[in-house]
Amino acid sequence: NKQAAYHKLDQLRASNDNTTYNVYGVVTSYSYPRPTKGKDFVTLISIIDESQTSLDLVFFFPEGCSPQVHRIGDVIRVHRLSVVVYNGKLQGNKAPGTSILLFGGADSLNDGDGAPLDEDSIHPYQSLPTPRTGTAVNYTFTQDDARRTLSIAAWGRAFLTADQPDPPNADAYLRRIADLAGDEAEADLVC
């Protein structure tokens, strides 16, 4: 069985020649599947990896077959990801044969005492595509894949919990909810 080659997100390039990539990433934001104007449902997932390059993934799947991310910090593995330019930015899309595995983040990939799980104990909480028949999805997951999953999950936890400096004048537009009045009914919440 040939080991899949993986790319860091900073190595991805848009292509018109059906080039696809295999990637791992840490989820930084996501949406739940929502209906489109057609028959499919769309799911948006933003990911980052150790190259500190982020990528938006936009997946269209039939109802009930979409990725269902549990939380920020989860790990995603995508095989055969197509990369395009959309609105001047790289975007990952489903290509023929795309497969997706979703894993809990670092907090769920430990033994309860904080020690990482044994490589043989790592399993995805979702694998796609999900056949409509409900049968199991076949995928290859080697010990190298388990090590990569543990490694990027630990990196993701450190990255997501690191104190990030606020941009200059970050509080210039912040207002207390109690101070909003009249036509200021719309507001962004920062928690």
N, C-alpha and C positions, 0 to 999 in steps of 0.2 A: 504494500500500500504506500503510495507516494505521499510524502509529507507536504502539506500546503505551504506555499510561501506567503508571508504576510508583509504588508507595507505599513509604514508609519503614515499618518495623515498628511504630513508635510511633503510626502513623496507622490501624492496623487495628482494627476493631470487630467483635464477634460480631454475626451477623445471622440472622434467620429468613426473610429474603426472597430467598434465593438470590444475595445479593451475593457477588462473588468479587473477588480482588485479584491483581495482578501484583507480585511482589517479587523482590529480590535479597538474598542473605544470605551470610555467611561461616559455615561449619560449625564449631561449637564442640564438638560431641560427636555420636556416631552409633552405631547398632547395625547389624549385618549382618541381612539379611532372615531372619526365623525363622517357622516355620509357626504358624498360628493353629489354633483348634479346628475351623475351617471349611476351605474350599478355598484361601483366600488366604494370603499371607505378609505379615507386618507389618514395617515398617522405621521406626525412630525416628531423627529428625535434629533436633538443636538448632542454631539459627542466631542470628546477631546482625548488626546493621548499624550504620551511623554514628550512628544515634539512640541507640545503646547500649541498645536494647531487644532482649531475646531472645524467641524463639518456638520452641516445640516443634512439630515437624511429625510427624504420624503418618500413614503411608501404607500402605494395603492394596492389594496387587497380586497377580495370579496368579503362580504359580511361574515364575521366570526373567524376570520383567518388573519387578522392584523396583529402586529406586535403589541403586547400589553405590558409596557414597562411598569414595574412596581414602584420605583423611587429613583430620585437623583442619586448618582453614585453606583448604580447597577452597571454591569459590564455587558456589552453587546459584541458578538462576533458575527461578522457578515462575510459570507463567501459570494463571489461573483457580483460585486457592487459596481454599478455603472456610475461614472462621474461626468457631470455636465456643468456648463456655466449657466446660471439663472440669475438675472438681475445683477450681472457683473461679479457673481460670487460662485465658488464651487459648491455643488450640491450632489449628494449621493442618492441614487435611485435604484429601484429594482430592475434587474436585467433578467433575461431568460436563465433559469437555473439558480437564481439567487436563493441562498438559504441563510437563516438567521437563528442564532442561539442567544438567549438572554439568561444572565446569571445575576444573583444577588450581589451587592457590593461587598466590600471588605468586612463589614459588620456581620453579614450572614455567611461568610466563607470562613468562619472560625468554629472552634469546638465548644464555644460557650465560655471558655476561660481566656479567650483572646488569642490563642494559638491558631495559626492557619490550619485548615483542614488538610488531611492527608490527600495527596493527588488523586487517589482512587475514589475519594468521596465527593469530588466536584461534579455536579450535574446541573444542567440548565433547568430553569423553571419554565421555560417555553422554548420550543423549537418550531421553526417555520420553514417551508410552507406547511400548513396544517391541512392534510387532505380532508375533504368533506365527509369521507367515509368514517373518520374517527380513528383510523388505524395509526399506528406509531410511525413517526418520521425517522427515517434512517439517516444517521450522520456519523462522521468519524470524529472522535475526540480522544487524542493521544495524551500521554503524560506530558509532552511538550506543550500541548494546548492547556492542560491543567496548570502547569507552571506559569504559562503566559497569563492565564486568567487570574491566578493569585497575585502575580506581580503587578498587573495593571490595576487590579482592585485596590491593592495597598497603595500604589502611587496615587490613584484617584482619591482615596480617603485623605491622604496627606495634602494633595492639591486643593481639594474642596474645603478642607478645614483650616487651611493656612490663612492667616490674616492678610487679606488683600488691601492695599492702601486705597482709600477713597480718591476718586478723581478730584482735581482742583474744583473748588466751588460746588462740591457735591450737595451741600445743604442749602444752596441758594434757592432751590425750588421746593424744599420740603416745608410742609405746613401741617399743623395739627388738624385732625379731623374736626375737632370742636371749633376750629377757626374758619372752616369752610362755610360760605354763605351764598345765597342767591344763585347766580348762574355758574357757580363753581361746583356744580353737582357732580362733575366727573373728576376723578382723582386717581392717581396711582398709589397703591399702598406699598410701603417698604416695611418689612418685618425683620 
